[in-house]
Amino acid sequence: MKGKYLLRTYGCQMNEHDSERIAGLLEADGYEPTTDLEEADVVMLNTCCIRENADNKLYGALGHLKAEKERRPDMQIAVGGCLAQKDKDLVATKAGHVDVVFGTHNVHRAAELLSESREHGQIVEILEAAVDAEHAAFPSALPEKREVDYAAWVTIQIGCDNSCAFCIVPSVRGPEISRPFGDLVREIEHLASDGVAEITLLGQNVNSYGRDITLKLGGRDEDEFDVHEAGERWNANGRRRGRPLFSDLLRAAGDVPGIERVRYTSPHPKDLRDDTIAAMAEVDAVCNHLHLPLQSGSDRILKAMHRGYTAERYLERLKAAQNGIEDLAVSTDIIVGFPGETEDDFERTLEVAAEAGYDSAYTFVFSPREGTEAAEMGEDFIPQPVTKERMARLRHVIERSAAAKNAARVGRIEEVVIEGPSKRNPGVISGRTRQNKLVHFEADLRAGALATVEITEAATHYLMGELRETLRGPKVRTRIPVVAG
């Protein structure tokens, strides 16, 4: 054993998935996990840079770690992820006690860089692009240590080809690259054989998955590798035209024996196609939940954001999904106070949010990120008192529809996957419905079990219920070590 590592993750699901891979690499290299800083030989911070407070969290954490580093000079500190990719040498400059800084394109080097740093001192390795398609581009090709046994992330693409004025992701994750179709199906099959019942397909713009693959294949003669690259459906079509493969992937994932739930995040409204809606409606395993980021209800602001759709087009796509998919729950992202947002612009957002009738929403006050177009609009920034007041009004609209949606589920029997004891009340357990709604109820069930629950009460952000039937226990295989002798 080389020692113990403490891993802290900031940010989105993609960062969480990267952290699972980092943990897998460290443990394959001889480290053991710990949650106690006092006994950590390595402290690994996997960072996010979507919002300004991400910077504050990182440098605050590094400030606290400085004293520990002075007390224990042999303890290594590593900073990886999106903020490291964005700031490059700045992390090492502002925090000279950091031993290793690496970015989003060399996650596969995390353990190696720690070893090299012990021999050579501080290392900053930030690559401008992935140079190893098998490992650097797709973290799913690396060893992993999943946070939970019954569910898993599956990275289907990296990067983003959109140019949203507020978003730093294309700068830190690079251009959009889709993973070969056959590799994804093989990984999902492997996860299912290991007892995983629920997968979440990850990408910056999942519903454009595969467009880059089919555009490449469409311009060349058909060969035996095309099914591996683009799947059987695309190749059986006979028309070698460039199109996304996301709906094909949903169907293929849902066909894998043992996979009971398929989720995905995050799609882009402009790319929500009818074939994806049809796949969600027709494939039993695909969950009845759609996260469809609105960002703003004002056409003027949407244009300034470079979102590629109008409010009318957004609602049209949303209605198509709601009409086509039975019992669909919808969540969204909304930014308040984008530069130049007027009261009229904000009123349009309130109107769209009210018409959409969201089940939940992630609402944010605009945060300028250096390197984005919106960060250069300083003269149009909205004063904090205005954004605070607008945020309160928006939350009122969102919570009103969320409460109504949850109240409508009282009396229903819901199928729930157990997540474990409630964080706020360990006396009850919590689980998720197919609509991604949180349910609390009394039972003695392990994480990963599947049960039916009758909903008895509804709050804005959760449901309460009573256990009706345990459908099965956890599916994860129990590994018993065998000692020869």
The 8 nearest C-alpha neighbors of each residue, nearest first, counted from 0:
[[1, 29, 2, 30, 31, 3, 28, 26],
 [2, 0, 29, 30, 3, 28, 31, 40],
 [3, 1, 30, 0, 40, 31, 4, 29],
 [2, 4, 31, 39, 30, 40, 32, 33],
 [3, 5, 41, 32, 39, 42, 40, 33],
 [4, 6, 42, 33, 34, 39, 32, 43],
 [7, 5, 43, 44, 42, 4, 8, 45],
 [8, 6, 44, 45, 43, 5, 9, 42],
 [7, 9, 45, 44, 46, 15, 6, 18],
 [10, 8, 46, 47, 45, 7, 14, 11],
 [11, 9, 47, 14, 46, 8, 12, 15],
 [10, 12, 14, 13, 15, 9, 47, 16],
 [11, 13, 15, 14, 16, 10, 201, 152],
 [12, 14, 16, 11, 15, 17, 201, 202],
 [15, 13, 17, 12, 11, 16, 10, 18],
 [16, 14, 12, 18, 13, 17, 8, 19],
 [15, 17, 13, 19, 18, 14, 12, 152],
 [18, 16, 14, 20, 19, 15, 13, 21],
 [19, 17, 21, 15, 20, 16, 22, 14],
 [20, 18, 144, 16, 22, 143, 17, 21],
 [19, 21, 143, 23, 17, 18, 22, 142],
 [22, 20, 18, 24, 23, 19, 25, 17],
 [23, 21, 19, 25, 20, 24, 144, 18],
 [22, 24, 143, 144, 142, 20, 26, 21],
 [23, 25, 21, 27, 22, 26, 142, 20],
 [26, 24, 28, 22, 27, 30, 23, 110],
 [25, 27, 30, 29, 28, 23, 24, 31],
 [26, 28, 24, 25, 29, 23, 30, 142],
 [29, 27, 25, 26, 30, 24, 110, 1],
 [28, 30, 0, 26, 1, 27, 25, 31],
 [31, 29, 26, 2, 3, 1, 25, 0],
 [30, 32, 3, 26, 4, 2, 33, 29],
 [33, 31, 4, 3, 5, 30, 34, 26],
 [34, 32, 5, 35, 4, 3, 39, 31],
 [33, 35, 5, 36, 32, 39, 6, 4],
 [36, 34, 37, 33, 38, 39, 5, 4],
 [35, 37, 39, 38, 34, 5, 33, 42],
 [36, 38, 35, 39, 67, 40, 34, 71],
 [37, 39, 36, 35, 40, 3, 33, 4],
 [40, 38, 3, 36, 4, 41, 37, 5],
 [39, 41, 74, 3, 2, 4, 75, 38],
 [40, 42, 4, 75, 39, 74, 76, 5],
 [43, 41, 76, 5, 4, 6, 75, 77],
 [42, 44, 6, 77, 78, 76, 5, 41],
 [43, 45, 78, 7, 6, 46, 8, 77],
 [46, 44, 79, 8, 80, 78, 9, 7],
 [45, 47, 80, 9, 82, 81, 79, 44],
 [46, 48, 10, 81, 82, 9, 49, 53],
 [47, 49, 82, 50, 53, 81, 54, 46],
 [50, 48, 47, 167, 51, 53, 166, 368],
 [51, 49, 48, 53, 52, 366, 368, 367],
 [50, 52, 53, 54, 366, 368, 55, 49],
 [51, 53, 55, 54, 50, 56, 48, 57],
 [52, 54, 56, 51, 55, 50, 48, 47],
 [55, 53, 57, 52, 56, 51, 58, 48],
 [54, 56, 52, 53, 58, 57, 59, 51],
 [57, 55, 53, 59, 54, 58, 52, 60],
 [58, 56, 60, 54, 59, 55, 61, 53],
 [59, 57, 61, 60, 55, 56, 62, 54],
 [58, 60, 62, 56, 57, 61, 55, 63],
 [59, 61, 57, 63, 62, 58, 56, 64],
 [62, 60, 58, 64, 63, 59, 57, 65],
 [61, 63, 59, 65, 60, 64, 58, 66],
 [64, 62, 60, 61, 65, 66, 59, 67],
 [63, 65, 61, 67, 62, 66, 68, 60],
 [66, 64, 68, 62, 67, 63, 69, 61],
 [65, 67, 69, 68, 64, 70, 63, 62],
 [66, 68, 70, 64, 65, 69, 71, 63],
 [67, 69, 71, 65, 72, 66, 70, 64],
 [70, 68, 66, 67, 71, 72, 65, 96],
 [69, 71, 67, 68, 72, 66, 65, 73],
 [70, 72, 68, 73, 69, 74, 67, 66],
 [73, 71, 68, 74, 69, 70, 75, 67],
 [72, 74, 71, 75, 40, 68, 117, 41],
 [75, 73, 40, 72, 71, 41, 68, 76],
 [76, 74, 41, 98, 73, 42, 40, 77],
 [75, 77, 42, 97, 98, 41, 43, 99],
 [76, 78, 99, 43, 98, 100, 97, 44],
 [79, 77, 44, 100, 43, 45, 99, 101],
 [80, 78, 101, 45, 102, 83, 100, 46],
 [81, 79, 46, 102, 103, 45, 83, 82],
 [80, 82, 84, 47, 83, 46, 171, 48],
 [83, 81, 48, 85, 84, 47, 46, 80],
 [82, 84, 86, 81, 102, 79, 85, 87],
 [85, 83, 102, 81, 82, 87, 171, 86],
 [86, 84, 82, 83, 87, 171, 81, 170],
 [85, 87, 89, 83, 84, 82, 88, 90],
 [86, 88, 84, 83, 89, 85, 125, 90],
 [89, 87, 91, 90, 86, 92, 123, 83],
 [88, 90, 92, 86, 91, 87, 93, 83],
 [91, 89, 93, 92, 88, 94, 86, 87],
 [90, 92, 94, 95, 89, 88, 93, 97],
 [93, 91, 89, 90, 94, 95, 88, 97],
 [92, 94, 90, 91, 89, 95, 58, 88],
 [95, 93, 91, 96, 92, 90, 97, 61],
 [94, 96, 91, 97, 92, 93, 98, 90],
 [95, 97, 94, 98, 65, 68, 76, 91],
 [98, 96, 76, 95, 99, 94, 77, 91],
 [97, 99, 121, 76, 77, 75, 122, 96],
 [100, 98, 77, 122, 121, 123, 97, 78],
 [99, 101, 123, 78, 79, 77, 124, 122],
 [102, 100, 79, 124, 125, 123, 83, 78],
 [103, 101, 84, 80, 125, 79, 83, 104],
 [102, 104, 80, 105, 81, 106, 84, 172],
 [103, 105, 129, 135, 102, 126, 106, 128],
 [106, 104, 107, 135, 108, 103, 102, 101],
 [105, 107, 108, 109, 103, 104, 135, 21],
 [108, 106, 105, 109, 135, 134, 141, 138],
 [107, 109, 111, 106, 105, 110, 112, 101],
 [110, 108, 112, 111, 106, 107, 113, 21],
 [111, 109, 113, 112, 25, 108, 24, 114],
 [112, 110, 108, 114, 113, 109, 115, 107],
 [111, 113, 115, 114, 109, 110, 108, 116],
 [114, 112, 116, 110, 111, 115, 117, 109],
 [113, 115, 111, 117, 112, 116, 110, 118],
 [116, 114, 112, 118, 117, 113, 119, 111],
 [115, 117, 120, 119, 113, 118, 114, 121],
 [118, 116, 114, 115, 120, 119, 113, 121],
 [117, 119, 116, 115, 120, 114, 113, 121],
 [118, 120, 116, 117, 115, 121, 122, 114],
 [121, 119, 116, 117, 118, 122, 98, 115],
 [120, 122, 98, 116, 99, 123, 119, 97],
 [123, 121, 99, 116, 98, 124, 100, 120],
 [124, 122, 100, 99, 101, 125, 121, 88],
 [125, 123, 101, 100, 122, 126, 102, 99],
 [124, 126, 102, 101, 84, 87, 123, 127],
 [127, 125, 128, 104, 124, 102, 129, 105],
 [128, 126, 125, 129, 104, 173, 84, 171],
 [129, 127, 126, 104, 130, 173, 172, 136],
 [128, 130, 104, 136, 135, 131, 132, 126],
 [129, 131, 132, 128, 135, 136, 104, 126],
 [132, 130, 135, 133, 134, 129, 136, 105],
 [131, 133, 136, 134, 135, 130, 129, 137],
 [132, 134, 131, 135, 136, 137, 140, 138],
 [135, 133, 140, 137, 136, 131, 132, 107],
 [136, 134, 131, 105, 104, 129, 137, 132],
 [135, 137, 132, 129, 134, 133, 104, 131],
 [136, 138, 139, 134, 135, 140, 133, 154],
 [137, 139, 140, 141, 134, 17, 20, 136],
 [140, 138, 137, 141, 154, 153, 20, 142],
 [139, 141, 138, 134, 137, 133, 142, 135],
 [142, 140, 139, 138, 20, 143, 134, 107],
 [143, 141, 23, 20, 24, 140, 144, 27],
 [144, 142, 23, 20, 19, 145, 141, 22],
 [143, 145, 23, 19, 22, 20, 146, 142],
 [146, 144, 147, 19, 143, 148, 151, 150],
 [145, 147, 144, 148, 19, 151, 150, 15],
 [148, 146, 145, 149, 150, 151, 446, 447],
 [149, 147, 150, 475, 145, 195, 146, 447],
 [148, 150, 195, 447, 196, 147, 475, 194],
 [151, 149, 197, 195, 198, 148, 147, 196],
 [150, 152, 198, 199, 197, 153, 145, 195],
 [151, 153, 199, 198, 200, 16, 154, 201],
 [152, 154, 200, 201, 199, 155, 151, 139],
 [155, 153, 201, 156, 200, 202, 139, 152],
 [154, 156, 178, 201, 202, 177, 153, 200],
 [157, 155, 177, 202, 176, 178, 154, 208],
 [156, 158, 176, 175, 202, 203, 177, 172],
 [159, 157, 175, 174, 172, 173, 169, 176],
 [158, 160, 175, 174, 169, 161, 203, 173],
 [161, 159, 175, 174, 162, 169, 158, 173],
 [162, 160, 159, 163, 169, 306, 305, 204],
 [161, 163, 164, 305, 160, 169, 166, 306],
 [164, 162, 305, 304, 166, 165, 306, 161],
 [163, 165, 304, 372, 373, 166, 371, 162],
 [164, 166, 373, 163, 371, 372, 304, 167],
 [167, 165, 163, 168, 164, 371, 49, 169],
 [166, 168, 170, 169, 371, 49, 171, 368],
 [167, 169, 171, 170, 166, 172, 159, 158],
 [170, 168, 173, 159, 172, 171, 167, 158],
 [171, 169, 168, 167, 173, 172, 85, 370],
 [170, 172, 168, 169, 81, 84, 173, 85],
 [173, 171, 158, 169, 168, 170, 103, 157],
 [172, 174, 158, 169, 170, 171, 159, 128],
 [175, 173, 158, 159, 160, 169, 176, 172],
 [174, 176, 158, 159, 160, 157, 177, 173],
 [175, 177, 157, 156, 158, 174, 178, 211],
 [178, 176, 156, 209, 208, 155, 179, 175],
 [177, 179, 155, 156, 180, 176, 183, 182],
 [180, 178, 228, 182, 181, 177, 227, 229],
 [181, 179, 228, 229, 183, 182, 230, 227],
 [180, 182, 227, 184, 183, 179, 185, 228],
 [183, 181, 185, 179, 180, 184, 186, 178],
 [184, 182, 186, 180, 185, 181, 187, 179],
 [183, 185, 187, 181, 186, 182, 188, 180],
 [184, 186, 188, 182, 183, 187, 181, 189],
 [185, 187, 189, 183, 188, 184, 182, 190],
 [188, 186, 190, 184, 189, 185, 191, 183],
 [189, 187, 185, 191, 186, 190, 184, 255],
 [188, 190, 186, 192, 187, 191, 185, 193],
 [189, 191, 187, 193, 195, 192, 188, 186],
 [190, 192, 195, 188, 194, 193, 257, 189],
 [191, 193, 189, 190, 194, 188, 195, 257],
 [194, 192, 190, 191, 195, 475, 189, 476],
 [193, 195, 475, 474, 191, 192, 476, 196],
 [196, 194, 149, 191, 150, 190, 193, 197],
 [195, 197, 258, 259, 149, 257, 150, 194],
 [198, 196, 260, 150, 195, 261, 258, 259],
 [199, 197, 151, 261, 150, 152, 262, 260],
 [198, 200, 262, 263, 152, 261, 153, 201],
 [201, 199, 263, 153, 154, 152, 262, 155],
 [202, 200, 154, 264, 155, 153, 263, 199],
 [203, 201, 205, 156, 204, 157, 155, 154],
 [202, 204, 159, 265, 205, 158, 157, 201],
 [205, 203, 266, 202, 265, 206, 267, 207],
 [206, 204, 202, 266, 208, 207, 265, 203],
 [205, 207, 266, 208, 245, 204, 270, 271],
 [206, 208, 243, 205, 204, 210, 209, 270],
 [209, 207, 205, 206, 245, 243, 244, 210],
 [208, 210, 243, 244, 212, 211, 177, 213],
 [209, 211, 243, 242, 213, 212, 208, 207],
 [212, 210, 214, 209, 213, 215, 177, 176],
 [213, 211, 209, 215, 210, 214, 216, 229],
 [212, 214, 241, 216, 215, 210, 217, 211],
 [215, 213, 241, 211, 217, 212, 216, 210],
 [214, 216, 212, 213, 217, 218, 211, 219],
 [217, 215, 213, 218, 219, 214, 212, 225],
 [218, 216, 239, 214, 240, 215, 219, 213],
 [217, 219, 216, 215, 214, 220, 239, 240],
 [218, 220, 216, 217, 221, 215, 222, 239],
 [221, 219, 222, 218, 216, 217, 239, 225],
 [220, 222, 219, 225, 223, 216, 217, 224],
 [223, 221, 224, 225, 220, 226, 219, 216],
 [222, 224, 225, 226, 221, 227, 228, 220],
 [225, 223, 227, 222, 226, 228, 221, 229],
 [224, 226, 228, 227, 223, 222, 229, 221],
 [227, 225, 230, 231, 229, 228, 224, 234],
 [226, 228, 181, 225, 224, 230, 229, 180],
 [227, 229, 179, 225, 180, 226, 181, 230],
 [230, 228, 180, 226, 227, 225, 233, 179],
 [231, 229, 226, 180, 232, 227, 233, 228],
 [230, 232, 234, 226, 233, 235, 229, 227],
 [233, 231, 235, 234, 230, 236, 247, 229],
 [232, 234, 236, 235, 231, 230, 229, 239],
 [233, 235, 231, 236, 232, 237, 226, 230],
 [236, 234, 232, 237, 233, 231, 238, 230],
 [237, 235, 233, 234, 238, 232, 239, 231],
 [236, 238, 235, 239, 234, 233, 240, 232],
 [239, 237, 236, 240, 234, 233, 235, 217],
 [240, 238, 217, 237, 241, 234, 216, 213],
 [241, 239, 217, 238, 242, 213, 214, 216],
 [240, 242, 214, 213, 210, 217, 239, 243],
 [241, 243, 210, 213, 240, 244, 209, 214],
 [244, 242, 210, 209, 207, 208, 245, 206],
 [243, 245, 209, 247, 246, 208, 248, 242],
 [246, 244, 248, 247, 208, 206, 243, 249],
 [245, 247, 275, 249, 248, 244, 278, 274],
 [248, 246, 250, 244, 245, 249, 251, 232],
 [247, 249, 251, 245, 246, 250, 252, 244],
 [250, 248, 246, 252, 247, 251, 253, 245],
 [249, 251, 253, 247, 248, 252, 254, 282],
 [250, 252, 248, 254, 253, 249, 247, 255],
 [253, 251, 249, 254, 250, 255, 248, 184],
 [252, 254, 250, 284, 251, 255, 249, 282],
 [253, 255, 251, 252, 256, 250, 258, 284],
 [254, 256, 252, 253, 258, 188, 257, 251],
 [257, 255, 258, 254, 191, 188, 253, 259],
 [256, 258, 191, 196, 259, 255, 195, 192],
 [259, 257, 196, 256, 255, 260, 197, 191],
 [260, 258, 284, 196, 197, 257, 261, 253],
 [259, 261, 197, 284, 285, 258, 286, 196],
 [260, 262, 285, 198, 284, 286, 197, 199],
 [263, 261, 199, 286, 198, 200, 285, 260],
 [264, 262, 200, 199, 201, 265, 261, 205],
 [265, 263, 201, 266, 200, 202, 205, 290],
 [264, 266, 204, 205, 203, 263, 202, 290],
 [267, 265, 204, 205, 206, 264, 291, 268],
 [266, 268, 270, 269, 204, 271, 291, 265],
 [269, 267, 271, 270, 291, 313, 266, 292],
 [268, 270, 267, 271, 308, 307, 313, 306],
 [269, 271, 268, 267, 272, 206, 207, 266],
 [272, 270, 268, 269, 206, 267, 275, 316],
 [273, 271, 274, 275, 270, 276, 206, 316],
 [272, 274, 276, 275, 277, 271, 319, 320],
 [273, 275, 277, 272, 276, 246, 278, 271],
 [276, 274, 246, 278, 277, 273, 272, 279],
 [275, 277, 273, 279, 274, 278, 320, 280],
 [276, 278, 274, 280, 275, 279, 281, 273],
 [279, 277, 275, 281, 280, 276, 282, 246],
 [280, 278, 276, 277, 285, 281, 282, 275],
 [279, 281, 324, 277, 278, 282, 276, 323],
 [280, 282, 278, 279, 277, 283, 285, 324],
 [283, 281, 284, 285, 278, 279, 280, 253],
 [284, 282, 285, 281, 253, 280, 286, 279],
 [283, 285, 260, 259, 253, 282, 261, 286],
 [286, 284, 261, 283, 279, 282, 260, 262],
 [287, 285, 433, 288, 261, 262, 260, 284],
 [288, 286, 327, 434, 433, 328, 326, 285],
 [287, 289, 328, 434, 286, 327, 329, 435],
 [290, 288, 329, 291, 328, 330, 287, 327],
 [289, 291, 330, 331, 329, 292, 265, 288],
 [290, 292, 331, 289, 268, 330, 266, 293],
 [293, 291, 331, 332, 294, 290, 333, 267],
 [292, 294, 295, 333, 332, 331, 291, 296],
 [295, 293, 333, 334, 332, 292, 296, 301],
 [296, 294, 348, 293, 297, 333, 301, 334],
 [348, 295, 297, 347, 310, 351, 298, 293],
 [298, 296, 344, 300, 347, 299, 295, 348],
 [299, 297, 301, 309, 300, 310, 302, 296],
 [298, 300, 302, 297, 301, 303, 344, 309],
 [299, 301, 303, 297, 302, 298, 304, 295],
 [302, 300, 304, 298, 303, 299, 306, 297],
 [301, 303, 305, 299, 300, 304, 298, 306],
 [302, 304, 300, 301, 305, 299, 164, 306],
 [303, 305, 164, 301, 302, 163, 306, 300],
 [306, 304, 302, 163, 303, 307, 301, 164],
 [305, 307, 304, 301, 308, 163, 302, 162],
 [306, 308, 305, 269, 302, 309, 301, 304],
 [309, 307, 306, 312, 269, 313, 310, 301],
 [310, 308, 312, 298, 311, 313, 301, 307],
 [309, 311, 313, 296, 312, 298, 314, 297],
 [312, 310, 314, 309, 313, 315, 308, 298],
 [311, 313, 315, 309, 310, 314, 308, 316],
 [314, 312, 310, 316, 315, 311, 309, 317],
 [315, 313, 317, 311, 316, 312, 318, 310],
 [314, 316, 312, 318, 313, 317, 311, 319],
 [317, 315, 319, 313, 314, 318, 312, 320],
 [316, 318, 314, 320, 319, 315, 313, 321],
 [319, 317, 321, 315, 320, 316, 322, 314],
 [320, 318, 316, 322, 317, 321, 323, 315],
 [319, 321, 323, 317, 318, 322, 276, 324],
 [322, 320, 318, 324, 319, 323, 327, 317],
 [323, 321, 319, 320, 324, 318, 325, 317],
 [322, 324, 320, 321, 319, 280, 325, 276],
 [325, 323, 280, 321, 320, 327, 322, 326],
 [324, 326, 327, 323, 280, 321, 287, 322],
 [327, 325, 287, 324, 328, 321, 434, 288],
 [328, 326, 287, 288, 325, 324, 321, 329],
 [327, 329, 288, 434, 358, 287, 289, 326],
 [330, 328, 289, 357, 358, 290, 288, 327],
 [329, 331, 290, 359, 360, 357, 358, 291],
 [330, 332, 292, 360, 291, 290, 293, 361],
 [333, 331, 292, 361, 294, 360, 293, 362],
 [332, 334, 294, 362, 293, 295, 363, 361],
 [335, 333, 363, 294, 364, 365, 362, 295],
 [336, 334, 364, 365, 337, 363, 386, 390],
 [335, 337, 365, 386, 381, 340, 364, 338],
 [336, 338, 365, 340, 335, 339, 334, 380],
 [339, 337, 380, 379, 340, 336, 381, 376],
 [338, 340, 379, 341, 337, 380, 381, 336],
 [339, 341, 337, 338, 344, 336, 345, 300],
 [342, 340, 344, 343, 339, 345, 336, 346],
 [341, 343, 345, 344, 346, 340, 347, 389],
 [342, 344, 346, 341, 345, 347, 340, 297],
 [345, 343, 297, 341, 347, 342, 346, 340],
 [344, 346, 348, 342, 347, 343, 341, 349],
 [345, 347, 343, 349, 348, 344, 342, 350],
 [346, 348, 350, 296, 344, 345, 297, 349],
 [296, 349, 347, 345, 351, 346, 350, 295],
 [350, 348, 346, 352, 347, 351, 353, 393],
 [349, 351, 347, 353, 348, 352, 354, 346],
 [352, 350, 354, 348, 353, 349, 296, 355],
 [351, 353, 355, 349, 350, 354, 348, 356],
 [354, 352, 350, 356, 351, 355, 349, 396],
 [355, 353, 351, 356, 352, 350, 314, 357],
 [354, 356, 352, 353, 357, 351, 314, 317],
 [357, 355, 400, 353, 354, 352, 358, 401],
 [358, 356, 359, 329, 330, 355, 400, 401],
 [357, 359, 401, 329, 330, 328, 404, 400],
 [360, 358, 330, 357, 401, 397, 331, 329],
 [361, 359, 331, 330, 332, 362, 397, 357],
 [360, 362, 332, 331, 333, 363, 359, 330],
 [361, 363, 333, 332, 334, 360, 364, 335],
 [364, 362, 334, 335, 365, 333, 361, 332],
 [363, 365, 335, 334, 336, 366, 386, 362],
 [366, 364, 337, 336, 334, 335, 363, 367],
 [365, 367, 50, 51, 364, 368, 165, 363],
 [368, 366, 374, 369, 373, 365, 165, 51],
 [369, 367, 374, 371, 370, 366, 167, 51],
 [370, 368, 371, 374, 367, 167, 375, 372],
 [369, 371, 368, 372, 167, 374, 170, 375],
 [372, 370, 374, 373, 369, 368, 165, 164],
 [371, 373, 164, 374, 375, 165, 370, 376],
 [372, 374, 165, 164, 375, 376, 371, 367],
 [373, 375, 367, 372, 371, 376, 368, 369],
 [374, 376, 373, 377, 372, 371, 369, 367],
 [377, 375, 373, 374, 379, 378, 338, 380],
 [378, 376, 380, 379, 375, 374, 338, 373],
 [377, 379, 376, 380, 338, 375, 339, 381],
 [380, 378, 338, 339, 377, 376, 381, 340],
 [381, 379, 338, 377, 378, 339, 382, 376],
 [380, 382, 336, 338, 379, 383, 386, 385],
 [383, 381, 385, 384, 380, 386, 336, 387],
 [382, 384, 386, 385, 387, 381, 388, 336],
 [385, 383, 387, 386, 382, 388, 381, 389],
 [386, 384, 388, 383, 387, 382, 389, 381],
 [387, 385, 389, 383, 388, 336, 384, 390],
 [386, 388, 384, 390, 385, 389, 383, 391],
 [387, 389, 385, 391, 390, 386, 384, 392],
 [390, 388, 386, 392, 391, 387, 393, 385],
 [389, 391, 393, 387, 392, 388, 386, 394],
 [390, 392, 394, 388, 389, 393, 395, 387],
 [393, 391, 389, 395, 390, 394, 388, 396],
 [394, 392, 390, 396, 395, 391, 389, 397],
 [393, 395, 397, 391, 396, 392, 398, 390],
 [394, 396, 392, 398, 393, 397, 399, 391],
 [395, 397, 399, 393, 394, 398, 353, 400],
 [398, 396, 394, 399, 400, 395, 401, 393],
 [397, 399, 401, 395, 400, 396, 394, 402],
 [400, 398, 396, 402, 397, 401, 395, 403],
 [399, 401, 403, 356, 397, 402, 398, 357],
 [402, 400, 358, 398, 404, 403, 399, 459],
 [401, 403, 459, 405, 399, 400, 404, 398],
 [404, 402, 406, 400, 401, 405, 407, 399],
 [405, 403, 401, 407, 402, 406, 400, 358],
 [404, 406, 402, 407, 408, 403, 457, 401],
 [407, 405, 403, 457, 408, 404, 409, 402],
 [406, 408, 404, 405, 409, 403, 410, 457],
 [409, 407, 406, 405, 411, 410, 454, 404],
 [410, 408, 454, 455, 411, 406, 407, 456],
 [411, 409, 454, 455, 453, 408, 412, 407],
 [410, 412, 408, 409, 453, 454, 413, 452],
 [411, 413, 453, 452, 451, 454, 410, 414],
 [414, 412, 452, 451, 415, 411, 453, 432],
 [413, 415, 451, 432, 450, 452, 412, 416],
 [414, 416, 432, 431, 450, 430, 449, 451],
 [417, 415, 449, 430, 431, 448, 447, 418],
 [416, 418, 430, 446, 447, 448, 419, 429],
 [419, 417, 446, 430, 429, 447, 416, 420],
 [418, 420, 446, 428, 429, 417, 445, 421],
 [421, 419, 428, 425, 429, 427, 422, 426],
 [422, 420, 428, 425, 424, 429, 423, 427],
 [423, 421, 424, 425, 420, 429, 419, 428],
 [424, 422, 421, 425, 420, 426, 427, 428],
 [423, 425, 421, 426, 422, 427, 420, 428],
 [426, 424, 420, 421, 427, 422, 423, 428],
 [427, 425, 424, 428, 420, 441, 421, 423],
 [428, 426, 441, 425, 440, 421, 420, 424],
 [427, 429, 420, 421, 419, 439, 440, 441],
 [430, 428, 439, 421, 438, 419, 418, 420],
 [429, 431, 417, 418, 416, 438, 415, 437],
 [432, 430, 437, 415, 436, 435, 416, 438],
 [431, 433, 415, 435, 434, 436, 414, 413],
 [432, 434, 286, 435, 287, 431, 288, 414],
 [433, 435, 288, 287, 432, 328, 436, 286],
 [436, 434, 432, 433, 431, 437, 288, 328],
 [435, 437, 432, 431, 434, 438, 461, 433],
 [436, 438, 431, 461, 430, 462, 435, 429],
 [437, 439, 462, 430, 429, 463, 461, 431],
 [440, 438, 429, 463, 428, 464, 427, 462],
 [441, 439, 464, 427, 465, 428, 463, 442],
 [440, 442, 427, 428, 465, 466, 443, 439],
 [443, 441, 444, 440, 428, 466, 427, 465],
 [442, 444, 445, 441, 428, 427, 420, 419],
 [445, 443, 442, 448, 446, 417, 472, 428],
 [444, 446, 448, 447, 419, 417, 473, 443],
 [447, 445, 418, 417, 419, 448, 473, 444],
 [446, 448, 473, 149, 417, 416, 445, 418],
 [447, 449, 472, 473, 417, 446, 471, 416],
 [448, 450, 416, 471, 470, 415, 469, 417],
 [451, 449, 469, 470, 415, 468, 414, 452],
 [450, 452, 414, 468, 413, 467, 415, 412],
 [451, 453, 466, 467, 413, 465, 412, 464],
 [452, 454, 412, 464, 465, 411, 410, 413],
 [455, 453, 464, 409, 410, 411, 463, 456],
 [454, 456, 464, 409, 463, 410, 453, 465],
 [457, 455, 463, 462, 454, 409, 464, 458],
 [456, 458, 462, 406, 405, 463, 461, 409],
 [457, 459, 461, 460, 462, 402, 405, 456],
 [458, 460, 402, 401, 461, 398, 405, 457],
 [459, 461, 458, 401, 462, 402, 437, 359],
 [460, 462, 437, 458, 438, 459, 457, 436],
 [463, 461, 457, 438, 456, 458, 437, 439],
 [464, 462, 456, 439, 438, 455, 454, 440],
 [463, 465, 454, 455, 440, 453, 452, 439],
 [464, 466, 453, 452, 440, 467, 454, 441],
 [467, 465, 452, 468, 451, 453, 464, 442],
 [466, 468, 452, 451, 465, 453, 469, 450],
 [469, 467, 451, 450, 470, 466, 452, 449],
 [468, 470, 450, 471, 449, 451, 467, 472],
 [469, 471, 450, 449, 468, 451, 472, 448],
 [472, 470, 449, 469, 448, 473, 450, 474],
 [471, 473, 448, 474, 449, 447, 470, 445],
 [474, 472, 448, 447, 475, 446, 471, 445],
 [475, 473, 194, 476, 472, 447, 195, 149],
 [476, 474, 194, 473, 149, 193, 148, 477],
 [475, 477, 194, 478, 474, 193, 473, 192],
 [476, 478, 479, 475, 474, 194, 193, 480],
 [479, 477, 476, 480, 481, 475, 193, 194],
 [478, 480, 481, 477, 476, 482, 475, 483],
 [481, 479, 478, 482, 477, 483, 476, 484],
 [480, 482, 479, 483, 478, 484, 477, 476],
 [483, 481, 484, 480, 479, 478, 477, 476],
 [482, 484, 481, 480, 479, 478, 477, 476],
 [483, 482, 481, 480, 479, 478, 477, 0]]
